[in-house]
Amino acid sequence: MYRQEDLIRVAKRENNSKRKFLLVNPLQGKHVPVVPEEAMELFESLAQPLKEAYAGERLLLIGFAETATAIGAAVAARLGAMYIQTTREKIPGVEFLRFSEDHSHATEQKLVKNDIDRVISQTDRIIFIEDEVTTGRTILHIIEILRKTYPDFAAYAVASILNGMDEECRGAYEARGIDLHYLAKADSQAAYTRAAELFSGDGRYVPADVEKPPADFTEIRIGGLMDARRLVDARQYAAACEKLYGEIFRQTGGISTKNLLIIGTEEFMYPVLYAAARAQETGIEVRCHATTRSPIAVSRTDCYPLHVRYELRSLYDGERVTYLYDIGAYEAVWIITDAQGGDERGVSSLVNAVRQTCKGELALVRWCGA
């Protein structure tokens, strides 16, 4: 059983008047490095009640970008379900269902309609997977879109690690017959806003360094990409991640280090967490981390969750600013991404940030379609 204090660290959003706080989950692997086994155990705990509640149903799980993509994939793999994530990235040649998250730094969310069209008649229930549900308005919005698009489909549920909905919000779901599942109850927005305002944002801010780094890292390209922005069978997705890990292990010559950091990029999280969990099975110390679009204030205060912010350029779009927090020091680092390459500012800024604390082996792994 998880408690609120196990899963919540309050941070302060930067330049966001709609929601001034952000809840950092120390077990999630997004904003702070996590022991992969602990993250997988958390996600397994969310999957178990869904397995019991919907036994025998054909499920489609939808994970929300960018923070819940690994959670959604891990839960779907445990349930043997179909899986797709929302995205903010461009996908050519598809039709999208579009909706917005008003409180997010990047508000637009998209879901590939072509894939939902293909599977909706063979689906008994759609389950939305989130890390945190505060009011539930965003999910209600997309359910309204889905109900208009697929009027004969009516079975929906929501599963999240944290739920902060008040009685009125929960009543709106109950009135629509939408099940809610969560691991821990969160406090009100007002309480978190007050907590966030206590911190001054006096941490260390490191600007992006886009100068070409020394050629002291290995770049590896591995085929077999499965992209969960498009519909996947989650068990096949996990099997593809197993092949990815095996190939990384082979091409890097195995793991000959005491500790290893594995970093994912933005929405690309589950394959990275999977690889980190497999690497941990070798007996070494492993942490999993990820870049993010979210600009969060950092503080020198010990009880605050984030202390150093590295500004980056995105590996997907060199004009986009992204961030990495509290990298730490490791003997070896794997950066694993599904960004196919092009604008080198993203690679340069990420490698230069990592090199500030990690001077040992560094591999950049691109998971490719061919």
Contacts in CASP RR format, 6 or more apart in sequence:
PFRMAT RR
TARGET T0000
AUTHOR 0000-0000-0000
METHOD contacts of the structure
MODEL  1
MYRQEDLIRVAKRENNSKRKFLLVNPLQGKHVPVVPEEAMELFESLAQPL
KEAYAGERLLLIGFAETATAIGAAVAARLGAMYIQTTREKIPGVEFLRFS
EDHSHATEQKLVKNDIDRVISQTDRIIFIEDEVTTGRTILHIIEILRKTY
PDFAAYAVASILNGMDEECRGAYEARGIDLHYLAKADSQAAYTRAAELFS
GDGRYVPADVEKPPADFTEIRIGGLMDARRLVDARQYAAACEKLYGEIFR
QTGGISTKNLLIIGTEEFMYPVLYAAARAQETGIEVRCHATTRSPIAVSR
TDCYPLHVRYELRSLYDGERVTYLYDIGAYEAVWIITDAQGGDERGVSSL
VNAVRQTCKGELALVRWCGA
2 42 0 8 1.000
2 45 0 8 1.000
2 161 0 8 1.000
2 183 0 8 1.000
2 184 0 8 1.000
3 184 0 8 1.000
4 162 0 8 1.000
4 184 0 8 1.000
4 185 0 8 1.000
4 186 0 8 1.000
4 187 0 8 1.000
6 27 0 8 1.000
6 184 0 8 1.000
7 25 0 8 1.000
7 26 0 8 1.000
7 27 0 8 1.000
7 42 0 8 1.000
7 161 0 8 1.000
7 162 0 8 1.000
7 183 0 8 1.000
7 184 0 8 1.000
8 23 0 8 1.000
8 24 0 8 1.000
8 25 0 8 1.000
8 162 0 8 1.000
8 184 0 8 1.000
8 186 0 8 1.000
9 23 0 8 1.000
9 24 0 8 1.000
9 25 0 8 1.000
9 26 0 8 1.000
9 32 0 8 1.000
9 304 0 8 1.000
9 305 0 8 1.000
10 21 0 8 1.000
10 22 0 8 1.000
10 23 0 8 1.000
10 24 0 8 1.000
10 192 0 8 1.000
10 195 0 8 1.000
10 196 0 8 1.000
10 305 0 8 1.000
11 21 0 8 1.000
11 22 0 8 1.000
11 23 0 8 1.000
11 24 0 8 1.000
11 31 0 8 1.000
11 196 0 8 1.000
11 199 0 8 1.000
11 296 0 8 1.000
11 297 0 8 1.000
11 304 0 8 1.000
11 305 0 8 1.000
11 306 0 8 1.000
12 20 0 8 1.000
12 21 0 8 1.000
12 22 0 8 1.000
12 196 0 8 1.000
12 197 0 8 1.000
12 199 0 8 1.000
12 201 0 8 1.000
12 296 0 8 1.000
12 297 0 8 1.000
12 299 0 8 1.000
13 19 0 8 1.000
13 20 0 8 1.000
13 21 0 8 1.000
13 22 0 8 1.000
13 105 0 8 1.000
13 196 0 8 1.000
13 294 0 8 1.000
13 295 0 8 1.000
13 296 0 8 1.000
13 297 0 8 1.000
14 295 0 8 1.000
14 296 0 8 1.000
14 297 0 8 1.000
15 295 0 8 1.000
16 103 0 8 1.000
16 105 0 8 1.000
18 102 0 8 1.000
18 103 0 8 1.000
19 103 0 8 1.000
19 134 0 8 1.000
19 189 0 8 1.000
19 193 0 8 1.000
20 193 0 8 1.000
20 196 0 8 1.000
20 197 0 8 1.000
21 189 0 8 1.000
21 192 0 8 1.000
21 193 0 8 1.000
21 195 0 8 1.000
21 196 0 8 1.000
22 31 0 8 1.000
22 196 0 8 1.000
22 294 0 8 1.000
22 296 0 8 1.000
23 132 0 8 1.000
23 162 0 8 1.000
23 186 0 8 1.000
23 192 0 8 1.000
24 30 0 8 1.000
24 31 0 8 1.000
24 32 0 8 1.000
24 296 0 8 1.000
24 305 0 8 1.000
24 306 0 8 1.000
25 31 0 8 1.000
25 131 0 8 1.000
25 132 0 8 1.000
25 161 0 8 1.000
25 162 0 8 1.000
26 32 0 8 1.000
26 34 0 8 1.000
26 305 0 8 1.000
27 34 0 8 1.000
27 38 0 8 1.000
27 39 0 8 1.000
27 42 0 8 1.000
28 34 0 8 1.000
28 39 0 8 1.000
28 42 0 8 1.000
28 67 0 8 1.000
28 70 0 8 1.000
28 71 0 8 1.000
28 131 0 8 1.000
28 161 0 8 1.000
29 39 0 8 1.000
29 70 0 8 1.000
29 269 0 8 1.000
29 273 0 8 1.000
29 288 0 8 1.000
29 289 0 8 1.000
29 290 0 8 1.000
30 66 0 8 1.000
30 67 0 8 1.000
30 131 0 8 1.000
30 269 0 8 1.000
30 290 0 8 1.000
30 292 0 8 1.000
31 292 0 8 1.000
31 294 0 8 1.000
31 296 0 8 1.000
31 305 0 8 1.000
31 306 0 8 1.000
31 325 0 8 1.000
32 289 0 8 1.000
32 305 0 8 1.000
32 306 0 8 1.000
32 325 0 8 1.000
32 326 0 8 1.000
33 261 0 8 1.000
33 287 0 8 1.000
33 288 0 8 1.000
33 289 0 8 1.000
33 326 0 8 1.000
33 327 0 8 1.000
33 328 0 8 1.000
34 287 0 8 1.000
34 288 0 8 1.000
34 289 0 8 1.000
35 280 0 8 1.000
35 286 0 8 1.000
35 287 0 8 1.000
35 288 0 8 1.000
36 262 0 8 1.000
36 273 0 8 1.000
36 276 0 8 1.000
36 277 0 8 1.000
36 279 0 8 1.000
36 280 0 8 1.000
36 286 0 8 1.000
36 287 0 8 1.000
36 288 0 8 1.000
37 277 0 8 1.000
37 280 0 8 1.000
39 70 0 8 1.000
39 273 0 8 1.000
39 277 0 8 1.000
39 288 0 8 1.000
40 74 0 8 1.000
40 273 0 8 1.000
40 277 0 8 1.000
42 161 0 8 1.000
42 183 0 8 1.000
43 70 0 8 1.000
43 71 0 8 1.000
43 72 0 8 1.000
43 74 0 8 1.000
43 75 0 8 1.000
43 78 0 8 1.000
44 74 0 8 1.000
44 78 0 8 1.000
45 183 0 8 1.000
46 71 0 8 1.000
46 75 0 8 1.000
46 129 0 8 1.000
46 159 0 8 1.000
46 160 0 8 1.000
46 161 0 8 1.000
46 181 0 8 1.000
46 183 0 8 1.000
47 74 0 8 1.000
47 75 0 8 1.000
47 78 0 8 1.000
47 79 0 8 1.000
48 78 0 8 1.000
49 159 0 8 1.000
49 181 0 8 1.000
50 59 0 8 1.000
50 75 0 8 1.000
50 79 0 8 1.000
50 127 0 8 1.000
50 157 0 8 1.000
50 159 0 8 1.000
50 181 0 8 1.000
51 78 0 8 1.000
51 79 0 8 1.000
53 157 0 8 1.000
53 179 0 8 1.000
53 181 0 8 1.000
54 79 0 8 1.000
54 124 0 8 1.000
54 125 0 8 1.000
54 127 0 8 1.000
54 157 0 8 1.000
56 124 0 8 1.000
57 124 0 8 1.000
57 125 0 8 1.000
58 82 0 8 1.000
58 122 0 8 1.000
58 123 0 8 1.000
58 124 0 8 1.000
58 125 0 8 1.000
59 76 0 8 1.000
59 79 0 8 1.000
59 80 0 8 1.000
59 81 0 8 1.000
59 82 0 8 1.000
59 123 0 8 1.000
59 124 0 8 1.000
59 125 0 8 1.000
59 126 0 8 1.000
59 127 0 8 1.000
60 81 0 8 1.000
60 82 0 8 1.000
60 83 0 8 1.000
60 84 0 8 1.000
60 116 0 8 1.000
60 119 0 8 1.000
60 120 0 8 1.000
60 123 0 8 1.000
60 125 0 8 1.000
60 126 0 8 1.000
60 127 0 8 1.000
61 72 0 8 1.000
61 75 0 8 1.000
61 76 0 8 1.000
61 79 0 8 1.000
61 81 0 8 1.000
61 82 0 8 1.000
61 83 0 8 1.000
61 84 0 8 1.000
61 126 0 8 1.000
61 127 0 8 1.000
61 128 0 8 1.000
61 129 0 8 1.000
61 234 0 8 1.000
62 83 0 8 1.000
62 84 0 8 1.000
62 85 0 8 1.000
62 86 0 8 1.000
62 111 0 8 1.000
62 126 0 8 1.000
62 127 0 8 1.000
62 128 0 8 1.000
62 129 0 8 1.000
63 69 0 8 1.000
63 71 0 8 1.000
63 72 0 8 1.000
63 73 0 8 1.000
63 83 0 8 1.000
63 84 0 8 1.000
63 85 0 8 1.000
63 86 0 8 1.000
63 128 0 8 1.000
63 129 0 8 1.000
63 130 0 8 1.000
64 85 0 8 1.000
64 86 0 8 1.000
64 109 0 8 1.000
64 128 0 8 1.000
64 129 0 8 1.000
64 130 0 8 1.000
64 131 0 8 1.000
65 85 0 8 1.000
65 86 0 8 1.000
65 87 0 8 1.000
65 88 0 8 1.000
65 109 0 8 1.000
65 266 0 8 1.000
65 267 0 8 1.000
66 88 0 8 1.000
66 266 0 8 1.000
66 267 0 8 1.000
66 269 0 8 1.000
66 292 0 8 1.000
66 293 0 8 1.000
67 131 0 8 1.000
67 292 0 8 1.000
68 85 0 8 1.000
68 129 0 8 1.000
68 130 0 8 1.000
68 131 0 8 1.000
68 160 0 8 1.000
69 85 0 8 1.000
69 228 0 8 1.000
69 267 0 8 1.000
69 268 0 8 1.000
69 269 0 8 1.000
69 270 0 8 1.000
70 269 0 8 1.000
70 270 0 8 1.000
70 272 0 8 1.000
70 273 0 8 1.000
71 129 0 8 1.000
71 130 0 8 1.000
71 131 0 8 1.000
71 161 0 8 1.000
72 83 0 8 1.000
72 85 0 8 1.000
72 129 0 8 1.000
72 270 0 8 1.000
73 83 0 8 1.000
73 85 0 8 1.000
73 228 0 8 1.000
73 234 0 8 1.000
73 237 0 8 1.000
73 238 0 8 1.000
73 270 0 8 1.000
74 270 0 8 1.000
74 273 0 8 1.000
75 81 0 8 1.000
75 129 0 8 1.000
75 159 0 8 1.000
76 82 0 8 1.000
76 83 0 8 1.000
76 129 0 8 1.000
76 234 0 8 1.000
76 237 0 8 1.000
77 83 0 8 1.000
77 234 0 8 1.000
77 235 0 8 1.000
77 237 0 8 1.000
77 238 0 8 1.000
79 234 0 8 1.000
80 233 0 8 1.000
80 234 0 8 1.000
80 235 0 8 1.000
81 127 0 8 1.000
81 234 0 8 1.000
82 119 0 8 1.000
82 123 0 8 1.000
82 231 0 8 1.000
82 232 0 8 1.000
82 233 0 8 1.000
82 234 0 8 1.000
83 228 0 8 1.000
83 231 0 8 1.000
83 232 0 8 1.000
83 233 0 8 1.000
83 234 0 8 1.000
83 237 0 8 1.000
84 111 0 8 1.000
84 112 0 8 1.000
84 115 0 8 1.000
84 116 0 8 1.000
84 228 0 8 1.000
84 229 0 8 1.000
84 230 0 8 1.000
84 231 0 8 1.000
84 232 0 8 1.000
85 228 0 8 1.000
85 229 0 8 1.000
85 267 0 8 1.000
86 109 0 8 1.000
86 110 0 8 1.000
86 111 0 8 1.000
87 109 0 8 1.000
87 110 0 8 1.000
87 111 0 8 1.000
87 112 0 8 1.000
87 229 0 8 1.000
87 267 0 8 1.000
88 106 0 8 1.000
88 108 0 8 1.000
88 109 0 8 1.000
88 110 0 8 1.000
88 267 0 8 1.000
88 293 0 8 1.000
89 229 0 8 1.000
89 267 0 8 1.000
89 316 0 8 1.000
91 110 0 8 1.000
91 112 0 8 1.000
91 229 0 8 1.000
91 230 0 8 1.000
94 112 0 8 1.000
94 113 0 8 1.000
94 114 0 8 1.000
95 112 0 8 1.000
95 113 0 8 1.000
95 114 0 8 1.000
96 110 0 8 1.000
96 111 0 8 1.000
96 112 0 8 1.000
96 113 0 8 1.000
97 110 0 8 1.000
97 111 0 8 1.000
97 112 0 8 1.000
97 113 0 8 1.000
97 116 0 8 1.000
97 142 0 8 1.000
97 145 0 8 1.000
97 146 0 8 1.000
97 149 0 8 1.000
98 108 0 8 1.000
98 109 0 8 1.000
98 110 0 8 1.000
98 111 0 8 1.000
99 109 0 8 1.000
99 111 0 8 1.000
99 138 0 8 1.000
99 141 0 8 1.000
99 142 0 8 1.000
99 145 0 8 1.000
100 107 0 8 1.000
100 108 0 8 1.000
100 109 0 8 1.000
100 138 0 8 1.000
100 141 0 8 1.000
101 107 0 8 1.000
101 109 0 8 1.000
101 138 0 8 1.000
102 138 0 8 1.000
103 134 0 8 1.000
104 294 0 8 1.000
105 293 0 8 1.000
105 294 0 8 1.000
105 295 0 8 1.000
106 293 0 8 1.000
109 138 0 8 1.000
109 142 0 8 1.000
111 142 0 8 1.000
112 229 0 8 1.000
112 230 0 8 1.000
112 231 0 8 1.000
113 149 0 8 1.000
115 230 0 8 1.000
115 231 0 8 1.000
116 146 0 8 1.000
116 149 0 8 1.000
116 150 0 8 1.000
116 231 0 8 1.000
118 231 0 8 1.000
119 231 0 8 1.000
120 150 0 8 1.000
120 153 0 8 1.000
123 153 0 8 1.000
124 155 0 8 1.000
125 155 0 8 1.000
125 156 0 8 1.000
125 157 0 8 1.000
126 146 0 8 1.000
126 153 0 8 1.000
126 155 0 8 1.000
126 156 0 8 1.000
126 157 0 8 1.000
127 156 0 8 1.000
127 157 0 8 1.000
127 158 0 8 1.000
127 159 0 8 1.000
128 139 0 8 1.000
128 142 0 8 1.000
128 156 0 8 1.000
128 157 0 8 1.000
128 158 0 8 1.000
128 159 0 8 1.000
129 159 0 8 1.000
129 160 0 8 1.000
130 139 0 8 1.000
130 158 0 8 1.000
130 159 0 8 1.000
130 160 0 8 1.000
130 161 0 8 1.000
131 160 0 8 1.000
131 161 0 8 1.000
131 162 0 8 1.000
132 160 0 8 1.000
132 161 0 8 1.000
132 162 0 8 1.000
132 163 0 8 1.000
132 164 0 8 1.000
132 186 0 8 1.000
133 139 0 8 1.000
133 158 0 8 1.000
133 160 0 8 1.000
133 162 0 8 1.000
133 163 0 8 1.000
133 164 0 8 1.000
133 165 0 8 1.000
133 180 0 8 1.000
133 182 0 8 1.000
134 164 0 8 1.000
134 165 0 8 1.000
134 186 0 8 1.000
134 189 0 8 1.000
135 164 0 8 1.000
135 165 0 8 1.000
135 166 0 8 1.000
135 169 0 8 1.000
135 189 0 8 1.000
136 158 0 8 1.000
136 165 0 8 1.000
136 169 0 8 1.000
136 173 0 8 1.000
137 169 0 8 1.000
139 158 0 8 1.000
140 172 0 8 1.000
140 173 0 8 1.000
140 176 0 8 1.000
143 156 0 8 1.000
143 176 0 8 1.000
143 178 0 8 1.000
146 153 0 8 1.000
146 156 0 8 1.000
147 153 0 8 1.000
147 154 0 8 1.000
156 176 0 8 1.000
156 177 0 8 1.000
156 178 0 8 1.000
156 179 0 8 1.000
157 178 0 8 1.000
157 179 0 8 1.000
157 180 0 8 1.000
157 181 0 8 1.000
158 173 0 8 1.000
158 178 0 8 1.000
158 179 0 8 1.000
158 180 0 8 1.000
158 181 0 8 1.000
159 180 0 8 1.000
159 181 0 8 1.000
159 182 0 8 1.000
160 181 0 8 1.000
160 182 0 8 1.000
160 183 0 8 1.000
161 182 0 8 1.000
161 183 0 8 1.000
161 184 0 8 1.000
162 182 0 8 1.000
162 183 0 8 1.000
162 184 0 8 1.000
162 185 0 8 1.000
162 186 0 8 1.000
163 180 0 8 1.000
163 182 0 8 1.000
163 184 0 8 1.000
163 185 0 8 1.000
163 186 0 8 1.000
164 185 0 8 1.000
164 186 0 8 1.000
164 187 0 8 1.000
164 188 0 8 1.000
165 173 0 8 1.000
165 180 0 8 1.000
166 188 0 8 1.000
170 180 0 8 1.000
173 179 0 8 1.000
173 180 0 8 1.000
186 192 0 8 1.000
199 297 0 8 1.000
199 299 0 8 1.000
199 301 0 8 1.000
199 304 0 8 1.000
200 299 0 8 1.000
201 297 0 8 1.000
201 298 0 8 1.000
201 299 0 8 1.000
202 299 0 8 1.000
202 300 0 8 1.000
203 297 0 8 1.000
203 298 0 8 1.000
203 299 0 8 1.000
203 300 0 8 1.000
203 307 0 8 1.000
203 308 0 8 1.000
203 309 0 8 1.000
204 298 0 8 1.000
204 300 0 8 1.000
204 307 0 8 1.000
204 308 0 8 1.000
204 309 0 8 1.000
205 298 0 8 1.000
205 309 0 8 1.000
205 311 0 8 1.000
206 308 0 8 1.000
206 309 0 8 1.000
206 310 0 8 1.000
206 311 0 8 1.000
206 353 0 8 1.000
206 356 0 8 1.000
207 311 0 8 1.000
208 310 0 8 1.000
208 311 0 8 1.000
208 312 0 8 1.000
208 313 0 8 1.000
208 321 0 8 1.000
208 345 0 8 1.000
208 349 0 8 1.000
209 348 0 8 1.000
209 349 0 8 1.000
209 352 0 8 1.000
209 353 0 8 1.000
210 313 0 8 1.000
210 345 0 8 1.000
210 346 0 8 1.000
210 348 0 8 1.000
210 349 0 8 1.000
210 352 0 8 1.000
211 348 0 8 1.000
211 352 0 8 1.000
212 344 0 8 1.000
212 348 0 8 1.000
213 348 0 8 1.000
213 351 0 8 1.000
213 352 0 8 1.000
213 355 0 8 1.000
216 362 0 8 1.000
217 351 0 8 1.000
217 362 0 8 1.000
217 363 0 8 1.000
217 364 0 8 1.000
218 252 0 8 1.000
218 361 0 8 1.000
218 362 0 8 1.000
218 363 0 8 1.000
218 364 0 8 1.000
219 363 0 8 1.000
219 364 0 8 1.000
219 365 0 8 1.000
219 366 0 8 1.000
220 248 0 8 1.000
220 251 0 8 1.000
220 252 0 8 1.000
220 363 0 8 1.000
220 364 0 8 1.000
220 365 0 8 1.000
220 366 0 8 1.000
221 365 0 8 1.000
221 366 0 8 1.000
221 368 0 8 1.000
222 244 0 8 1.000
222 247 0 8 1.000
222 248 0 8 1.000
222 251 0 8 1.000
222 365 0 8 1.000
222 366 0 8 1.000
222 367 0 8 1.000
222 368 0 8 1.000
223 247 0 8 1.000
223 367 0 8 1.000
223 368 0 8 1.000
223 369 0 8 1.000
223 370 0 8 1.000
224 240 0 8 1.000
224 243 0 8 1.000
224 244 0 8 1.000
224 367 0 8 1.000
224 368 0 8 1.000
224 369 0 8 1.000
224 370 0 8 1.000
225 240 0 8 1.000
225 338 0 8 1.000
225 367 0 8 1.000
225 368 0 8 1.000
225 369 0 8 1.000
226 232 0 8 1.000
226 236 0 8 1.000
226 237 0 8 1.000
226 240 0 8 1.000
226 241 0 8 1.000
227 338 0 8 1.000
228 237 0 8 1.000
228 270 0 8 1.000
229 267 0 8 1.000
237 270 0 8 1.000
238 274 0 8 1.000
240 271 0 8 1.000
241 270 0 8 1.000
241 271 0 8 1.000
241 274 0 8 1.000
241 275 0 8 1.000
242 274 0 8 1.000
242 278 0 8 1.000
244 271 0 8 1.000
244 274 0 8 1.000
244 275 0 8 1.000
244 336 0 8 1.000
244 367 0 8 1.000
245 274 0 8 1.000
245 275 0 8 1.000
245 278 0 8 1.000
245 279 0 8 1.000
246 278 0 8 1.000
248 275 0 8 1.000
248 334 0 8 1.000
248 336 0 8 1.000
248 363 0 8 1.000
248 365 0 8 1.000
249 255 0 8 1.000
249 279 0 8 1.000
252 334 0 8 1.000
252 361 0 8 1.000
252 363 0 8 1.000
255 279 0 8 1.000
255 282 0 8 1.000
255 284 0 8 1.000
255 332 0 8 1.000
257 284 0 8 1.000
257 330 0 8 1.000
257 331 0 8 1.000
257 332 0 8 1.000
257 361 0 8 1.000
258 284 0 8 1.000
258 285 0 8 1.000
258 331 0 8 1.000
259 284 0 8 1.000
259 285 0 8 1.000
259 286 0 8 1.000
259 287 0 8 1.000
259 330 0 8 1.000
259 331 0 8 1.000
259 332 0 8 1.000
260 276 0 8 1.000
260 279 0 8 1.000
260 284 0 8 1.000
260 285 0 8 1.000
260 286 0 8 1.000
260 287 0 8 1.000
260 330 0 8 1.000
260 331 0 8 1.000
260 332 0 8 1.000
260 333 0 8 1.000
260 334 0 8 1.000
261 286 0 8 1.000
261 287 0 8 1.000
261 288 0 8 1.000
261 289 0 8 1.000
261 327 0 8 1.000
261 328 0 8 1.000
261 330 0 8 1.000
261 332 0 8 1.000
261 333 0 8 1.000
261 334 0 8 1.000
261 354 0 8 1.000
261 358 0 8 1.000
262 272 0 8 1.000
262 275 0 8 1.000
262 276 0 8 1.000
262 279 0 8 1.000
262 286 0 8 1.000
262 287 0 8 1.000
262 288 0 8 1.000
262 289 0 8 1.000
262 333 0 8 1.000
262 334 0 8 1.000
262 335 0 8 1.000
262 336 0 8 1.000
263 272 0 8 1.000
263 288 0 8 1.000
263 289 0 8 1.000
263 290 0 8 1.000
263 291 0 8 1.000
263 324 0 8 1.000
263 333 0 8 1.000
263 334 0 8 1.000
263 335 0 8 1.000
263 336 0 8 1.000
263 350 0 8 1.000
263 354 0 8 1.000
264 272 0 8 1.000
264 288 0 8 1.000
264 289 0 8 1.000
264 290 0 8 1.000
264 291 0 8 1.000
264 335 0 8 1.000
264 336 0 8 1.000
264 337 0 8 1.000
265 290 0 8 1.000
265 291 0 8 1.000
265 314 0 8 1.000
265 315 0 8 1.000
265 316 0 8 1.000
265 335 0 8 1.000
265 336 0 8 1.000
265 337 0 8 1.000
265 338 0 8 1.000
265 339 0 8 1.000
265 350 0 8 1.000
266 290 0 8 1.000
266 291 0 8 1.000
266 292 0 8 1.000
266 293 0 8 1.000
266 314 0 8 1.000
266 315 0 8 1.000
266 316 0 8 1.000
266 322 0 8 1.000
268 290 0 8 1.000
268 336 0 8 1.000
268 337 0 8 1.000
268 338 0 8 1.000
268 339 0 8 1.000
269 290 0 8 1.000
271 336 0 8 1.000
271 338 0 8 1.000
271 367 0 8 1.000
272 288 0 8 1.000
272 290 0 8 1.000
272 336 0 8 1.000
273 288 0 8 1.000
275 334 0 8 1.000
275 336 0 8 1.000
276 286 0 8 1.000
276 287 0 8 1.000
276 288 0 8 1.000
277 286 0 8 1.000
277 288 0 8 1.000
279 286 0 8 1.000
280 286 0 8 1.000
287 330 0 8 1.000
289 324 0 8 1.000
289 327 0 8 1.000
290 324 0 8 1.000
291 312 0 8 1.000
291 314 0 8 1.000
291 322 0 8 1.000
291 323 0 8 1.000
291 324 0 8 1.000
291 350 0 8 1.000
292 322 0 8 1.000
292 323 0 8 1.000
292 324 0 8 1.000
292 325 0 8 1.000
293 314 0 8 1.000
293 320 0 8 1.000
293 321 0 8 1.000
293 322 0 8 1.000
293 323 0 8 1.000
294 323 0 8 1.000
295 321 0 8 1.000
295 323 0 8 1.000
296 306 0 8 1.000
296 309 0 8 1.000
296 323 0 8 1.000
296 325 0 8 1.000
297 306 0 8 1.000
298 304 0 8 1.000
298 306 0 8 1.000
298 307 0 8 1.000
298 308 0 8 1.000
298 309 0 8 1.000
298 325 0 8 1.000
299 306 0 8 1.000
299 307 0 8 1.000
300 307 0 8 1.000
306 325 0 8 1.000
306 326 0 8 1.000
307 325 0 8 1.000
307 326 0 8 1.000
308 325 0 8 1.000
308 326 0 8 1.000
308 327 0 8 1.000
309 323 0 8 1.000
309 324 0 8 1.000
309 325 0 8 1.000
310 323 0 8 1.000
310 324 0 8 1.000
310 325 0 8 1.000
310 327 0 8 1.000
310 353 0 8 1.000
310 356 0 8 1.000
311 321 0 8 1.000
311 322 0 8 1.000
311 323 0 8 1.000
311 349 0 8 1.000
312 321 0 8 1.000
312 322 0 8 1.000
312 323 0 8 1.000
312 324 0 8 1.000
312 346 0 8 1.000
312 349 0 8 1.000
312 350 0 8 1.000
312 353 0 8 1.000
313 319 0 8 1.000
313 320 0 8 1.000
313 321 0 8 1.000
313 322 0 8 1.000
313 343 0 8 1.000
313 345 0 8 1.000
313 346 0 8 1.000
313 348 0 8 1.000
313 349 0 8 1.000
314 320 0 8 1.000
314 321 0 8 1.000
314 322 0 8 1.000
314 339 0 8 1.000
314 346 0 8 1.000
315 337 0 8 1.000
315 339 0 8 1.000
315 341 0 8 1.000
315 343 0 8 1.000
315 346 0 8 1.000
315 347 0 8 1.000
315 350 0 8 1.000
316 339 0 8 1.000
317 343 0 8 1.000
318 343 0 8 1.000
318 345 0 8 1.000
318 346 0 8 1.000
324 350 0 8 1.000
324 353 0 8 1.000
327 353 0 8 1.000
327 354 0 8 1.000
327 356 0 8 1.000
327 357 0 8 1.000
327 358 0 8 1.000
328 357 0 8 1.000
328 358 0 8 1.000
329 357 0 8 1.000
329 358 0 8 1.000
330 357 0 8 1.000
330 358 0 8 1.000
331 358 0 8 1.000
331 360 0 8 1.000
331 361 0 8 1.000
332 358 0 8 1.000
332 360 0 8 1.000
332 361 0 8 1.000
332 362 0 8 1.000
332 363 0 8 1.000
333 354 0 8 1.000
333 358 0 8 1.000
333 360 0 8 1.000
333 361 0 8 1.000
333 362 0 8 1.000
333 363 0 8 1.000
334 363 0 8 1.000
334 365 0 8 1.000
335 350 0 8 1.000
335 351 0 8 1.000
335 354 0 8 1.000
335 362 0 8 1.000
335 363 0 8 1.000
335 364 0 8 1.000
335 365 0 8 1.000
336 365 0 8 1.000
336 367 0 8 1.000
337 364 0 8 1.000
337 365 0 8 1.000
337 366 0 8 1.000
337 367 0 8 1.000
338 366 0 8 1.000
338 367 0 8 1.000
338 368 0 8 1.000
339 366 0 8 1.000
340 366 0 8 1.000
340 368 0 8 1.000
341 347 0 8 1.000
341 366 0 8 1.000
347 364 0 8 1.000
351 362 0 8 1.000
351 364 0 8 1.000
354 362 0 8 1.000
355 362 0 8 1.000
END
